[in-house]
Amino acid sequence: MNYSKTTRQKYFAIGLLLLAISGAYLISSSQTRERMIGKMKAEPATAEVVKVDVDLVTFDALVLQKNTARVVGDLTKDDFVLFEDNVKQQLTHFSQDSLPLSVLLLIDRGGCLDPFGTEVRAAALDAVSRLKPVDEVAVMTYHDTTRLVQRFTRNRTAIAEAVSRVEEHDERANHCLNRAFYDAADYMIKASNPTGRRVIVVITGVTRNFDCRDAPSGKAAMQAVFESGSVVCGVIPKTPDQKVENGMMTWATRIGSLAHTPTLSIDKLAEETGGEVLEDKPERLDSTFNTLVNHLRTRYSLAFISTNKKRDGSLRKLRVEVASNAEKTKGKLVVKTRRSYVAPKS
């Protein structure tokens, strides 16, 4: 059915208002099912942090100029200062753009609007073509359920074919972010590249939603993402109708949070994992995708061995700063990286 812009906006407002009201009556903790992508199974975790199984702690960092958001890609190991629980650490490994990427395109196919139109498809394919031949890409779609369209591959022809056969948008379906990120993280464990070089790129018009029932909770989904070692990035095709729908969902979930109704936010996931959410008009998303690929390529890969030798499974906070000498020449800088990890446990 084709509705006028005013009519669609009215339906968005009415529908989302009802969703906000009903949200208070939803089960506050969604049922948890087994993670299943193909033959993979795993039990959901409980701590909202990244776990590592070895003493070497690895992570990626993106450095931007605060005022211009331009990438700073010419720093050295000595330009970084690392703290674990406020105790200074020594970086033992440092590189940039030397390790391959594992990129999962996570494409929204639910809700009132279709964020993956012709222009966005073309922009996504152009961005994939700019990755290195050694980088692997997978394609997954979601609404009420998830579907793995293409497993990780370095075959660009296979990726193009996968993008072309992404299923049609379903207006009757929901944006089940909790299920989508849980399953995406579950599959990311199969990535061949190391922690910090795994990236989930979600293409959607809605960045917040209530947890869908009969699926892992948003809390479990965030934990799964953290444990997979993935960085979350978002690409938002920005239109007037999209702003209405996303704005109403943002408002509705905030109202629902007053009743402790569980929700999931892509912006929060990106912030916690050191990723970013970029948006622009569909016809300009080719530039946005290219910006994202450039940022992924210029992330620094860092690693250290903690001075805290206790293998106690404790939560440890990370803080990465840029040395004052670097900021004197490059101006105020912002470091995007993950914020914590769980120590190994004997």
N, C-alpha and C positions, 0 to 999 in steps of 0.2 A: 504494500500500500504506500502511496506517496502522499505525505502530509505537507502542509505549508510550514514554513519556519516557525511561525507563531504557534501553530497547533502542536508541533513537536516540542517546543519549549514548554507549553502548557502541560503536555503529558509528562515531560521530564519532571517538572515541579510537583505535579500531583503524585506521580509514581514514587518519587524519591521521598516525599513527605510521608507517604504511607509506609515506606520502607523504614524511615527513621522512627516512626511511631511503633511499628511492629518489632523493630530491633530490640527494644527493651524486653520483649517477651521471648526472644530467641534463647536457646540453651547457651549458657555463658561459656561452656567449653565444648567445642565440637568433638564428635566421635572421631577417634583416630583409627585409620585403617593402615594396613601394611603398605609400605612404599612399593610400588610396582611399575617398572618401566621394562617392558619385555619380560625377562626372567629375573630381574633384580628384585631383591627383597631386603628390607632392613627395618629395624625397630626405630621409632622416633626417639630423639634425644630430649633432654630436659633443660640443659644449661644454654643460655643465650650468648654463647661465645664460641670462638674458634678453637678446636682441639688440634693438637699436633701429637704425632706418635713418636717423634724423635726429638733429641735435644736441640737440634738446629731449627730455629724459628725463622720462617721465610714469609715475606710479604712484599707487596708492590706499593709504590707511592707515585702520585701525580703531583707535580709542583706547578702552580700557576701564579702569575702576578696578580695581586689582590685587586688593583684598580682597573686592569685591562683584561683580566682572565686569559692572558696569553700564556702558552706553555713555556716553561723554562726547562730546556732540554740539554743544557751544557754544564750541569753541576757534576762534581766529583764526589767520591766517597767521603772526603774530608769536609765537604760542605754540609753533611748531615749530622745531627746530634740526636741520639736515641736514648730514651729513658724507659725502664721497666719499673713500675711502681715507684717512680720518682728517683730511681737509682740509674745512673748513667751506665750505658752498655757500649761495647766495642763491636762495630760492624765487622763481620768476617768475610762477607761476600757482597759484591756490588757489581751490577751490570745494567745496561740499558739497551733495549731492542735486540738482545742477543738470544733470548729464549722465545720459542714459538708460542702462539696463542691458541687457546681452545675457546671458540665463540659459539654460544647457543643463542639463536634468534628465537625469542619467545613471543608469539604473535597472538594478539587478542582477537577473538572472533565472536564475541558476545555483545549484548547491549543494544541500545538504540542506534548507535552510529558505527560506521565501518572505518576504523583507522588505517586499514591496509588496502587502500585503493590503488589504482594504476600508477599514480605518481610515486607513492610510497614504495611499492614493489620495485619500481625501476631504481629508486634511490638506494634501496637496500642492496640490490644486486650490484650496483655500481660500487658501493662501499665494500662489498665482499671481494670484488675484483681487485681492490687496492690492498688487500691483505697479502702477506707473503705466501709464496707457494707452500711453505712448511706449516702454515697456520691451518688448523682444522675447524670446520664449521658444521653445526647441526641445526635442524629446524624443528621447532615444536609449536603447536597451536593450543589454545585453551579457550573455554567458556565455562560450561558446567563441568566438563571433563577435559582431559588433556589428550593430545595425540602426537606421537613422535613421527613427524613426516619424513625426516631424514636423519639417520645416525651420523655421528662424526665422520667426516670425510675431507680429504684434501682435493677431491675431484670437483673442480668448479662447474663442470657441466652438470654433474649430479645435483649440486646445490641449486643451480639455476632451474633445473627441472622441478626440484622440490618446492621452490618458491612459487613456481607457476601453477602447481597443483594444490596450493593451500586452499582449504575448503572455503565455501562461501560463508559470509557473515550471517549469523542467526539472531534476529531481533528478539526472539523469545528466550534466549539463553542469558545467563548471568556472567558477570566478570568474577570468576572464583579465583581470586588472587592467592588465597591460602593453598588451594589445591595446586594451582599452576606453579608456584615457587617451590612447593614441597617436591613435586614431581621433577621439576627442572633441576633442582639441587641433587635429587636422587640420581638423575642421569649424569650430571656433571662429574660424579665420582668416577665414571668410566672415561673421562677425559685423559688423554695421554700426556698432557703437559702439567707442570707442577703448580702447587698452590700459588695463588696470586696472578697466574697467567691464564686463569679460567674466568671467562666473562659471560654473564647472562645479560643480553640486550633485549629488553622487553619493549615491544611496539604496541602502544595502547593509547586510548583517549581518556581513560579513567585511572587515576593514580592512587585512589583509596577505595576500600570497600569493606563491608561487613564480612566476617567469616561465613563461608557457605557451610551448611550442616553436612554431616556424613562425610567429612573430609578432615584431614589433619588441621589443627588450629593454626591461626596466623603465628602464634608463638612458636609452635613446632616447625612451621615453614621457615621462619627466620633462623631458627637454630640449624635447620638442615642446610640453609644457604651458608651460614657461617662455617659449619663443619666441612662443607664441600670445598672451602677455600676460594669461593667465587666472588668476584666483584660484580655488583649489580649496576647496570646503567639503563636509563630509560630514554626512549625517543617518542615524543608526543607530537602527532600531526595536529597543529593548532588551528581550529576553526571557531566561528561564533557559537555553533551548536555544541561543539566539544567543550568550550568554556562553560556553557550552561550546565551540561551534564556533569562535568568534573566538579564544578563549583557546588552544585547541589549535593553530590556525593560527599564532598569534603564537609559541607555543612551537616549533612545527615549523620555521618560517622562521628562527628564531634558531639552532636546531640546524643547519639547512642552511647558514646563513651561515658556520659554521665550516669548511665545505668549499667556501666561495666560490660557493655556488649563488645565482644572481641572483634577487632578490625585489623587490617593490614595496610601499611602505607609503603608504596614504592619509594617515595622520597626518603623515608626513614631507612629502608634497606640500603639505598644508595649511600646515604650518609654514613651508616655504620660500617659498610664494607669498603669505603673509599672510592665509590663510584660517583656518577653524576647523572642528572636528568636534564636533557636538552629538548627544546621545543621550538617549532617554527611552522609556518604555513606549509601545507603539503607540497606546493610547487617549489618550495625552497629547501626541502628536506635533503636534497642531494648534498648541499653544502653542510647541513647539520650532521649527516652521516659521516661525511669526510672529516669534519672536526672531531667526531668521536673516534674514528679510526686513527687519526693523528695523535689524539690523546692516549689511546691504547698503545700505540707504537712507542711513545716517548715516556711511558711509565718506567720508573727505576725499580729494579729488582734488588731487594735488600735481604740480608739474613744475619743472624747473630746467635751466639750461644750464651745463654743467661748466666750471670754471675751467681744467681741463686740456684744452687745445685740440688736442692730438694726436689725429688720426684714425687710430689704430693698431690698432683692434680688440682692445684689451687688456681683461682682466677688471678690473672696478672694483667695490669693495665699497660698499654703502650702509648707512648707520646713521641712523635717525630717532629723535630724542628730543623730549620735551616740555620746554619751558623751566621752570626752577626756580620761577619766579613762579607758573606755572599749577599746579604740584604743591603749592605752599604752600596754595592755596585748595581744591584738589580731591583732595588726597591722592596717594598713589603711583599712577602710571599705567603701563599697558602699551600699547605700540604694536605692532600687527600689520601688517606690510608686507613687501614683497619685500626680499631681502637683497643682490642684486647685479645687474649688467647688463654687457653687452659694448659698449664704445664703438664708434661708427661707424668704418668703415675706408675710406680713400680708394681 
